[in-house]
Amino acid sequence: MAEVIGAEHMFIEQTFVFPATTRRTTTSLPLTFLDLPFAGPKYVKRQFFYRFPHQTNHFYQTTLPSLKHSLSLTLQHFFPLLGNLHCPPPPQKPFILCTQNDALTLIVIESSGDFNNLSTNHHPKSLKDFSHLVPKLTQKIDLEDNDTLIFSLMALQVSFFPNHGLCISITYCHVMDDYFCNYFMKSWSFIHKKGKLVDMKSLPCFDRQVLRDPKDLEQVLLKGYFEQRKMWKNIILAESQTIEKEHQDYVKTTISFTKEEIEGMKNWILKKWKTTYHDIQAPKFLSKFVVTCGFVWATMVKTKNRNKDDAGDEKDEYFCFVGDCRDRLGYPIPEGYFGNCLTLCFVAVKRKDVKGEYGFLNVVKAIQNAITEMKNDPLKDAEKWDDMFKKVFMSGNHLLVSGSPNFNVYETNFEFGNPIKVDMMMHSSKDMSLAESGDKEGGLEVGLIFKTEELEQFYSFMEQGLKALKF
């Protein structure tokens, strides 16, 4: 039965989708040492907006059944995603449990909201506009099992805007990384487009023996995991409290950088590098990730500290990102490996060196150095990750980037064509999302959250910065 969940959104149904095959057995998967830093109530929420100029009957009679059927076919290969993450109290280790009775939650809503407004990058939008478009994962405390904390792994939602569009959203627990989520969504869209189960180029790999741990990092990271777990019970209990009030003061904006702007950033950096760092050879190559993140980070620090005196200039500003280890561990990792194959990277630069005339150059140099070190030794200082997390987040002076332009999320093509907008749901002004541009070849899209009064100032600093680079 339809249920109104907001002025513009009407709940249609909650469906539990099972894999097409019934030949399943209970599966238990331990977390690897690289999963431990991401375990628990740490979720990623991604939205895919598609043009869909069809009437209601077409959606309910043709498209929705087809989406459910293709999802059921896809889940035959991905059935562990139907399960839950179990986090028993110490000293027991966390694990994923999937039984033959588990199914994937699919939410369907119909919206009278402004689809064109939600799917455009042309202006900032309130976080409240997106809150009903992403599914929530269930999380609970099993009192009968010694206070074991249980988190569902994944949920999907289809939001239908009659005569305008569709929004397909996924929320998933970070015990799988963005690479695998992208792999799942591409598989589902491919099977849906073909209308039947097809031979996939590579199958998901759930083998826990793929990753090797020669440094015995599991014991160190497990200790950090148990420390974090102490806070999760309160997080679960507080989940019932609405976050709508927090959303009122924040807006989300997506900034598109063109290929020409990014190339201009690279040229400016390399020119200034050679005249500033006489004893340090300039890199032969700068990625668009490095220069774009550096430009945004420097502009963000200037915005946040525009009204502050110089007393805090000796403080560190931090930039945090993850690096993909799949091709850097010295042994092959299957393309469809399920789990996290990520390393954590922390960059620190004095605030005065970010705010100054060569702030952009300074942060690019720092990010470039961190990436070089990561490529040479992906798991270097992994035993210090937990301490660095605490230091960075207690400082409050950080920017955390999610996503990657390498995922090609705009190629997630169902039968409706490529998405016109792919977004990541964020809640903090200390987060930044990154993806390839959907409409400008070679460009990048950056998602940011701001307090309303900070946004115009950020735009002003950004325009000044781009002008100073003399494109």
C-alpha positions as CSV (number, residue, x, y, z in Angstrom):
1,M,0.0,0.0,0.0
2,A,1.3,3.5,-0.9
3,E,2.5,5.6,2.0
4,V,3.4,9.3,2.0
5,I,6.9,9.8,3.4
6,G,7.3,13.4,2.5
7,A,5.6,16.2,0.7
8,E,7.0,15.0,-2.6
9,H,7.7,11.3,-2.1
10,M,5.3,8.4,-1.8
11,F,6.5,5.0,-0.6
12,I,5.3,2.2,-3.0
13,E,6.8,-1.0,-1.7
14,Q,9.6,-2.8,0.0
15,T,10.5,-5.9,-1.9
16,F,12.9,-8.7,-0.9
17,V,14.7,-9.9,-4.0
18,F,16.2,-13.4,-3.9
19,P,18.8,-14.9,-6.3
20,A,17.2,-16.6,-9.2
21,T,18.7,-19.9,-8.2
22,T,17.6,-21.6,-4.9
23,R,20.7,-23.8,-4.6
24,R,22.5,-21.9,-1.8
25,T,24.0,-22.9,1.4
26,T,24.9,-20.8,4.5
27,T,28.1,-19.0,3.8
28,S,30.4,-17.4,6.4
29,L,33.2,-15.1,5.3
30,P,35.8,-13.7,7.7
31,L,37.0,-10.2,7.2
32,T,40.5,-9.7,5.9
33,F,43.0,-7.4,7.6
34,L,42.3,-4.7,5.0
35,D,38.6,-4.9,5.7
36,L,39.0,-4.2,9.5
37,P,39.6,-0.4,9.2
38,F,36.3,-0.1,7.3
39,A,34.1,-2.5,9.3
40,G,31.0,-1.4,11.2
41,P,28.5,1.4,10.6
42,K,30.5,3.0,7.8
43,Y,28.3,3.3,4.7
44,V,28.6,4.6,1.1
45,K,25.6,5.9,-0.7
46,R,25.6,6.4,-4.5
47,Q,22.8,7.6,-6.7
48,F,22.4,7.1,-10.5
49,F,20.0,9.5,-12.2
50,Y,18.5,8.5,-15.6
51,R,16.3,10.2,-18.1
52,F,13.0,8.2,-18.2
53,P,10.2,10.2,-20.0
54,H,7.6,7.4,-19.5
55,Q,4.3,7.3,-17.8
56,T,3.4,5.5,-14.6
57,N,1.9,2.4,-16.3
58,H,5.1,1.8,-18.3
59,F,7.2,1.9,-15.2
60,Y,5.1,-0.4,-13.1
61,Q,4.2,-2.9,-15.8
62,T,7.4,-3.1,-17.8
63,T,10.5,-1.4,-16.2
64,L,10.1,-2.3,-12.5
65,P,9.5,-6.1,-13.2
66,S,12.5,-6.1,-15.5
67,L,14.7,-4.4,-12.9
68,K,13.7,-7.0,-10.3
69,H,14.2,-9.9,-12.6
70,S,17.7,-8.8,-13.8
71,L,18.6,-8.1,-10.2
72,S,17.6,-11.6,-9.2
73,L,19.7,-13.0,-12.0
74,T,22.7,-10.8,-11.0
75,L,22.5,-11.9,-7.3
76,Q,23.2,-15.5,-8.4
77,H,26.8,-14.4,-8.7
78,F,26.8,-12.0,-5.8
79,F,24.7,-13.9,-3.2
80,P,27.0,-13.1,-0.1
81,L,25.9,-9.4,-0.5
82,L,22.5,-10.5,0.8
83,G,23.9,-11.3,4.2
84,N,24.9,-9.3,7.3
85,L,28.1,-8.2,8.9
86,H,28.3,-9.7,12.4
87,C,30.5,-8.0,15.0
88,P,30.7,-10.1,18.2
89,P,32.4,-8.7,21.2
90,P,36.2,-9.2,21.7
91,P,38.1,-11.4,21.2
92,Q,35.9,-12.8,18.5
93,K,36.6,-11.5,15.0
94,P,33.9,-9.9,12.7
95,F,32.5,-12.0,9.8
96,I,29.9,-11.9,7.1
97,L,27.1,-14.4,7.3
98,C,24.7,-15.2,4.5
99,T,22.0,-17.8,4.8
100,Q,19.7,-19.4,2.2
101,N,16.8,-17.3,3.7
102,D,18.5,-13.9,3.2
103,A,17.3,-11.6,0.5
104,L,18.2,-8.1,-0.8
105,T,16.0,-5.2,0.2
106,L,14.7,-3.1,-2.7
107,I,12.7,0.0,-1.9
108,V,10.4,1.7,-4.6
109,I,9.1,5.2,-4.2
110,E,7.3,7.6,-6.5
111,S,8.3,11.2,-6.4
112,S,6.7,14.4,-7.6
113,G,10.0,16.3,-6.8
114,D,11.9,18.3,-9.4
115,F,13.9,15.7,-11.2
116,N,15.7,18.2,-13.4
117,N,16.8,20.1,-10.3
118,L,18.1,17.1,-8.5
119,S,20.0,15.8,-11.5
120,T,21.8,19.0,-12.5
121,N,25.2,20.4,-11.5
122,H,24.2,24.0,-12.2
123,H,23.4,25.1,-8.7
124,P,23.7,23.9,-5.0
125,K,21.0,21.8,-3.4
126,S,19.8,21.2,0.1
127,L,20.8,17.9,1.6
128,K,17.2,17.4,2.6
129,D,16.3,17.0,-1.1
130,F,18.3,13.8,-1.3
131,S,17.5,12.1,2.0
132,H,14.5,10.2,0.7
133,L,16.3,9.0,-2.4
134,V,18.7,6.6,-0.7
135,P,17.9,3.4,1.2
136,K,18.9,2.8,4.8
137,L,20.7,-0.3,6.0
138,T,19.4,-2.2,9.0
139,Q,21.6,-2.3,12.0
140,K,20.8,-4.0,15.3
141,I,22.1,-5.3,18.6
142,D,21.6,-9.0,19.2
143,L,21.1,-9.2,23.0
144,E,20.7,-12.9,22.9
145,D,24.1,-13.3,21.3
146,N,26.2,-11.5,23.8
147,D,25.5,-8.0,22.3
148,T,26.7,-8.9,18.8
149,L,26.3,-5.9,16.5
150,I,24.7,-6.8,13.1
151,F,24.8,-4.7,10.0
152,S,23.2,-5.5,6.7
153,L,25.6,-5.2,3.7
154,M,23.6,-3.6,1.0
155,A,20.2,-2.2,0.0
156,L,18.8,-0.7,-3.2
157,Q,16.2,1.9,-4.0
158,V,14.4,2.9,-7.2
159,S,12.8,6.4,-7.2
160,F,10.4,7.0,-10.1
161,F,9.7,10.6,-11.3
162,P,6.7,10.1,-13.7
163,N,7.4,11.4,-17.2
164,H,10.9,12.6,-16.2
165,G,13.4,10.1,-14.8
166,L,14.6,7.4,-12.5
167,C,17.1,7.5,-9.6
168,I,18.6,4.1,-8.8
169,S,20.4,4.3,-5.4
170,I,22.7,1.9,-3.6
171,T,23.7,2.0,0.1
172,Y,26.4,-0.4,1.1
173,C,28.6,-1.3,4.1
174,H,32.3,-0.5,3.5
175,V,33.3,-4.1,3.9
176,M,33.3,-4.0,0.2
177,D,35.1,-1.1,-1.5
178,D,34.0,1.3,-4.3
179,Y,35.7,-0.8,-6.9
180,F,33.5,-3.8,-6.1
181,C,30.3,-1.7,-5.8
182,N,31.1,-0.4,-9.3
183,Y,31.6,-3.9,-10.5
184,F,28.3,-5.0,-9.1
185,M,26.3,-2.1,-10.6
186,K,27.9,-2.6,-14.0
187,S,27.0,-6.3,-13.8
188,W,23.4,-5.6,-12.9
189,S,23.0,-2.9,-15.6
190,F,24.6,-5.2,-18.2
191,I,22.3,-8.1,-17.4
192,H,19.3,-5.8,-17.4
193,K,20.2,-4.4,-20.8
194,K,20.6,-7.8,-22.3
195,G,17.4,-9.1,-20.7
196,K,18.9,-12.4,-19.6
197,L,21.7,-14.0,-17.7
198,V,24.8,-13.6,-19.7
199,D,28.4,-14.8,-19.5
200,M,30.3,-12.2,-17.4
201,K,33.9,-11.4,-18.3
202,S,34.9,-12.2,-14.8
203,L,33.0,-13.6,-11.8
204,P,33.1,-12.3,-8.3
205,C,35.8,-13.8,-6.1
206,F,34.9,-14.3,-2.4
207,D,38.1,-16.2,-1.6
208,R,39.4,-14.9,1.7
209,Q,42.9,-16.4,1.0
210,V,43.5,-14.0,-1.9
211,L,45.1,-11.3,0.3
212,R,48.4,-12.2,2.1
213,D,49.5,-10.7,5.4
214,P,53.2,-11.1,5.6
215,K,53.6,-8.3,8.1
216,D,51.0,-9.8,10.4
217,L,49.0,-6.5,10.2
218,E,45.8,-8.2,11.2
219,Q,46.7,-8.2,14.9
220,V,47.5,-4.5,14.9
221,L,44.4,-3.5,12.8
222,L,42.2,-5.8,14.9
223,K,43.2,-3.9,18.0
224,G,42.1,-0.7,16.4
225,Y,38.9,-2.3,15.2
226,F,38.0,-3.4,18.8
227,E,38.6,0.2,20.0
228,Q,36.2,1.6,17.4
229,R,33.6,-1.1,18.1
230,K,33.1,0.4,21.6
231,M,31.4,3.4,20.0
232,W,29.1,1.6,17.6
233,K,26.4,0.6,20.1
234,N,25.8,4.3,20.8
235,I,25.7,5.0,17.1
236,I,23.0,2.3,16.6
237,L,21.0,3.6,19.5
238,A,21.2,7.2,18.2
239,E,20.2,6.2,14.7
240,S,16.5,6.8,15.6
241,Q,17.2,10.5,16.0
242,T,16.5,12.4,12.9
243,I,19.3,14.2,11.1
244,E,17.0,16.6,9.2
245,K,17.8,19.4,11.6
246,E,21.5,19.0,10.8
247,H,20.7,19.2,7.1
248,Q,19.0,22.5,7.3
249,D,22.2,24.5,7.4
250,Y,24.1,22.6,4.7
251,V,24.0,22.5,0.9
252,K,25.7,20.2,-1.6
253,T,27.3,21.5,-4.7
254,T,29.0,19.7,-7.6
255,I,31.8,21.6,-9.3
256,S,32.8,20.5,-12.8
257,F,36.4,21.1,-13.9
258,T,37.0,20.9,-17.7
259,K,39.9,19.1,-19.3
260,E,41.4,22.5,-20.3
261,E,41.2,23.7,-16.7
262,I,42.9,20.6,-15.4
263,E,45.6,20.8,-18.0
264,G,46.1,24.4,-17.1
265,M,46.6,23.4,-13.4
266,K,49.2,20.8,-14.4
267,N,51.1,23.3,-16.6
268,W,51.1,26.0,-13.8
269,I,52.3,23.5,-11.2
270,L,55.1,22.1,-13.4
271,K,56.3,25.7,-14.3
272,K,56.2,26.9,-10.6
273,W,57.8,23.6,-9.4
274,K,60.9,24.2,-11.6
275,T,61.4,27.8,-10.4
276,T,60.6,27.1,-6.7
277,Y,62.0,23.7,-5.8
278,H,65.5,24.0,-7.4
279,D,66.8,20.9,-5.6
280,I,63.8,18.7,-6.2
281,Q,63.1,17.4,-9.7
282,A,59.7,18.0,-11.0
283,P,57.6,14.9,-11.6
284,K,57.3,13.7,-15.2
285,F,53.6,13.2,-14.9
286,L,50.9,14.8,-12.7
287,S,47.5,13.1,-12.6
288,K,44.3,15.0,-12.7
289,F,43.5,13.5,-9.3
290,V,46.6,15.2,-7.8
291,V,46.1,18.6,-9.2
292,T,42.3,18.7,-8.8
293,C,42.4,17.5,-5.2
294,G,45.2,19.9,-4.5
295,F,43.3,22.9,-5.9
296,V,40.1,22.1,-4.0
297,W,41.9,21.4,-0.8
298,A,43.9,24.6,-0.9
299,T,40.7,26.6,-1.7
300,M,38.8,24.9,1.1
301,V,41.5,25.7,3.7
302,K,41.4,29.4,2.6
303,T,37.6,29.4,2.9
304,K,37.5,27.8,6.3
305,N,40.1,30.1,7.7
306,R,39.2,33.4,6.0
307,N,38.1,35.1,9.2
308,K,40.8,33.6,11.5
309,D,43.9,35.3,12.7
310,D,47.4,33.9,12.1
311,A,47.6,32.2,15.5
312,G,46.6,28.8,14.1
313,D,48.9,29.0,11.1
314,E,51.4,26.5,12.6
315,K,48.6,23.8,12.8
316,D,48.6,21.0,10.4
317,E,45.9,20.6,7.7
318,Y,45.2,17.1,6.6
319,F,44.2,15.5,3.3
320,C,43.1,11.9,3.5
321,F,42.4,9.4,0.6
322,V,42.6,5.7,-0.1
323,G,44.8,4.1,-2.7
324,D,43.8,1.1,-4.7
325,C,46.2,-1.8,-4.0
326,R,45.0,-4.3,-6.5
327,D,47.9,-3.9,-8.8
328,R,50.5,-3.0,-6.2
329,L,50.9,-5.9,-3.8
330,G,53.3,-7.9,-5.9
331,Y,50.8,-10.8,-6.7
332,P,47.6,-11.0,-8.8
333,I,44.3,-9.9,-7.3
334,P,41.2,-11.1,-9.3
335,E,39.3,-8.3,-11.0
336,G,36.1,-9.4,-9.2
337,Y,37.7,-9.7,-5.7
338,F,35.1,-8.9,-3.0
339,G,36.4,-6.9,-0.1
340,N,38.6,-3.9,0.5
341,C,41.9,-3.8,-1.3
342,L,42.8,-0.3,-0.2
343,T,45.6,1.5,1.6
344,L,45.0,4.6,3.7
345,C,47.0,7.8,2.8
346,F,47.4,10.8,5.1
347,V,48.9,14.1,3.9
348,A,49.8,16.9,6.3
349,V,50.8,20.5,5.4
350,K,51.1,23.5,7.7
351,R,48.2,25.8,7.4
352,K,50.4,28.8,6.6
353,D,51.9,26.8,3.7
354,V,48.4,26.1,2.3
355,K,47.1,29.7,2.7
356,G,50.2,31.3,1.2
357,E,50.9,32.4,-2.4
358,Y,52.2,29.0,-3.3
359,G,49.6,27.0,-1.3
360,F,48.4,25.2,-4.4
361,L,51.9,24.1,-5.3
362,N,52.7,23.1,-1.7
363,V,49.8,20.8,-1.4
364,V,50.2,19.2,-4.8
365,K,53.8,18.4,-3.9
366,A,52.7,16.8,-0.7
367,I,49.9,14.7,-2.3
368,Q,52.3,13.7,-5.1
369,N,54.9,12.5,-2.6
370,A,52.3,10.5,-0.7
371,I,51.1,8.8,-3.9
372,T,54.7,8.0,-4.9
373,E,55.4,6.4,-1.4
374,M,52.1,4.5,-1.6
375,K,53.0,3.0,-5.0
376,N,56.4,2.0,-3.8
377,D,55.1,0.4,-0.6
378,P,51.3,0.3,-0.3
379,L,51.2,-1.0,3.2
380,K,54.0,1.2,4.7
381,D,53.1,2.4,8.1
382,A,49.8,0.5,8.1
383,E,50.4,-0.3,11.8
384,K,50.0,3.5,12.4
385,W,46.7,3.9,10.6
386,D,44.5,3.8,13.7
387,D,46.7,6.4,15.5
388,M,46.6,8.6,12.4
389,F,42.9,8.4,12.2
390,K,42.5,9.6,15.7
391,K,45.0,12.4,15.2
392,V,43.4,13.6,12.0
393,F,39.8,13.5,13.1
394,M,40.5,15.0,16.5
395,S,42.2,17.9,14.8
396,G,39.1,18.8,12.8
397,N,41.3,20.2,10.1
398,H,40.9,17.6,7.4
399,L,39.4,16.8,4.0
400,L,38.5,13.2,3.2
401,V,38.0,12.3,-0.5
402,S,35.8,9.4,-1.7
403,G,35.3,8.0,-5.2
404,S,37.6,8.0,-8.2
405,P,37.6,9.1,-11.8
406,N,38.8,5.6,-12.7
407,F,35.5,3.9,-12.0
408,N,33.7,5.3,-15.1
409,V,30.4,5.4,-13.2
410,Y,28.8,7.2,-16.1
411,E,29.0,4.0,-18.1
412,T,26.5,2.2,-15.8
413,N,24.0,1.8,-18.6
414,F,20.7,0.0,-18.0
415,E,18.2,0.2,-20.9
416,F,17.7,3.9,-20.3
417,G,21.1,5.0,-21.7
418,N,24.0,6.4,-19.6
419,P,23.1,8.2,-16.4
420,I,22.9,12.0,-16.7
421,K,24.1,12.4,-13.1
422,V,26.0,10.2,-10.6
423,D,26.2,11.4,-7.1
424,M,27.5,10.4,-3.7
425,M,25.5,11.2,-0.6
426,M,27.7,13.0,2.0
427,H,26.8,14.6,5.3
428,S,30.0,16.4,6.3
429,S,31.7,19.6,5.1
430,K,34.9,17.7,5.6
431,D,34.1,15.2,2.8
432,M,34.7,15.4,-0.9
433,S,33.5,13.1,-3.7
434,L,35.3,12.6,-7.0
435,A,34.2,11.2,-10.3
436,E,34.8,11.6,-14.0
437,S,32.6,14.3,-15.7
438,G,29.4,13.1,-17.1
439,D,29.2,15.6,-19.9
440,K,32.7,17.0,-20.4
441,E,35.2,14.4,-21.8
442,G,38.4,14.4,-19.7
443,G,36.9,16.5,-17.0
444,L,36.2,15.8,-13.3
445,E,33.2,16.4,-11.0
446,V,33.8,17.3,-7.3
447,G,31.1,17.1,-4.8
448,L,31.3,19.2,-1.6
449,I,29.2,20.1,1.4
450,F,29.1,23.6,2.8
451,K,27.4,25.7,5.4
452,T,25.2,28.0,3.4
453,E,27.2,31.1,4.3
454,E,30.6,29.5,3.3
455,L,29.6,28.5,-0.3
456,E,29.8,32.0,-1.9
457,Q,33.2,32.6,-0.3
458,F,34.5,29.2,-1.6
459,Y,33.3,30.1,-5.2
460,S,35.1,33.5,-4.9
461,F,38.4,31.9,-3.8
462,M,38.0,29.3,-6.5
463,E,37.5,31.8,-9.3
464,Q,40.4,33.9,-8.0
465,G,42.6,30.7,-8.0
466,L,41.6,29.7,-11.6
467,K,42.2,33.2,-12.8
468,A,45.7,33.3,-11.2
469,L,46.6,30.1,-13.1
470,K,46.1,32.2,-16.4
471,F,44.4,29.6,-18.5
